[in-house]
Structure formats: structure tokens, C-alpha cells
């Protein structure tokens, strides 16, 4: 009996998810992502890295490119699931803090 109940809950939750999905949602295989979001992000990312390709040795452009990709990733995940973005941001901040603390603790 418990197995049937769990199966029923699973079927109902997937049905609710299907009803919630609309054209405005953006997933990796959606038209919005493939023909609007991805080309725009790639264009601006490559424009940010243009000074690096032209011979600039400043790491500022690489950091700006990484920051741009991070913000675009957050925008993409926020577009799809507004609640889980806070989990993503917390994970990024936690990992960044661990990397900074471990790299700062080791003498060079």
C-alpha cells in the first residue's frame, strides 16, 4: 500500500510540474536559450576577452569574463527556478570562501 501511495505522489508531482512548464521557461533545449540567450552571452563574453586575444597581459579581463559568465549562469537558473537560486548563490559563496581560506593559509 505504501508503494502505491509513493507512486501516486510521484505521478501527481510530475503532472503538476508539467502544467507549470510554459513557453516562457528556459531550459537548455528551448528555443529561447539556443537562439537568444546563448548567442548573446557568447558574443559579450568574447568581446570581454578581446583585449586578452590582442595581447593584453592584465588578468582583469579574465576575471571580468568569469564574473560575466557567473552572472549569466545565475540569470539562467533564476529564470527557471526562482527559489533554488539562493541555494546556488550560497554554494558559490561557500566554495569561494573555502578556496580563499585554503589558498591564504598556505605560505608561498
C-alpha positions in Angstrom: 0.0 0.0 0.0 2.8 2.4 0.8 4.4 1.7 -2.6 1.2 2.7 -4.4 0.9 5.9 -2.3 4.5 6.9 -3.2 3.9 6.2 -6.9 0.7 8.3 -6.8 2.6 11.2 -5.2 5.3 10.9 -7.8 2.9 10.9 -10.7 0.9 13.8 -9.3 4.0 15.9 -8.6 5.3 15.3 -12.2 1.9 16.2 -13.5 1.9 19.5 -11.6 5.4 20.2 -12.9 4.2 19.6 -16.5 1.3 22.0 -16.0 3.7 24.6 -14.6 6.0 24.4 -17.6 5.3 27.1 -20.1 6.9 28.7 -23.2 8.5 31.4 -21.1 10.5 28.8 -19.2 14.1 28.4 -20.4 15.8 25.1 -20.4 19.0 24.0 -22.3 16.9 22.7 -25.2 14.5 25.6 -25.5 14.4 28.0 -28.5 14.9 31.0 -26.2 18.1 29.5 -24.8 19.5 28.2 -28.1 18.8 31.2 -30.3 18.7 34.2 -27.9 20.3 33.7 -24.5 23.3 31.6 -25.6 24.4 33.7 -28.6 24.1 36.9 -26.7 26.1 35.5 -23.8 28.8 34.1 -26.0 29.1 37.4 -28.0 29.5 39.5 -24.9 31.9 37.0 -23.3 34.2 37.0 -26.4 34.0 40.8 -26.6 35.2 41.0 -22.9 38.1 38.7 -23.8 39.1 40.6 -26.9 41.9 42.6 -25.1 43.4 39.2 -24.0 43.4 38.0 -27.6 45.0 41.2 -28.7 47.9 40.7 -26.3 46.9 42.2 -23.0 48.5 40.5 -20.1 46.2 42.1 -17.5 44.2 39.4 -15.6 41.4 41.9 -15.1 39.8 40.9 -18.4 39.8 37.2 -17.5 38.3 38.0 -14.1 35.6 40.1 -15.8 34.8 37.3 -18.2 34.5 34.8 -15.4 32.3 37.2 -13.4 30.1 37.8 -16.5 29.7 34.0 -17.0 28.8 33.6 -13.4 26.1 36.3 -13.5 24.7 34.9 -16.7 24.5 31.4 -15.1 22.7 32.9 -12.1 20.3 34.7 -14.5 19.7 31.4 -16.4 19.0 29.4 -13.2 16.8 32.3 -11.8 14.8 32.2 -14.9 13.9 28.6 -14.5 13.6 28.2 -10.7 13.4 31.3 -8.6 13.7 29.6 -5.2 16.7 27.5 -5.9 18.8 30.4 -7.0 19.6 31.1 -3.3 21.0 27.5 -2.9 23.2 28.2 -5.9 24.4 31.5 -4.6 25.1 30.0 -1.1 27.1 27.2 -2.7 29.2 29.6 -4.8 29.9 31.8 -1.8 30.7 28.8 0.4 33.1 27.3 -2.2 34.7 30.7 -2.8 35.3 31.1 0.9 36.8 27.7 1.3 39.1 28.2 -1.7 40.2 31.6 -0.4 40.8 30.3 3.1 42.8 27.3 2.0 44.9 29.3 -0.5 45.5 32.1 2.0 46.6 29.7 4.7 49.4 28.1 2.8 52.6 30.2 2.6 54.2 30.7 -0.7 
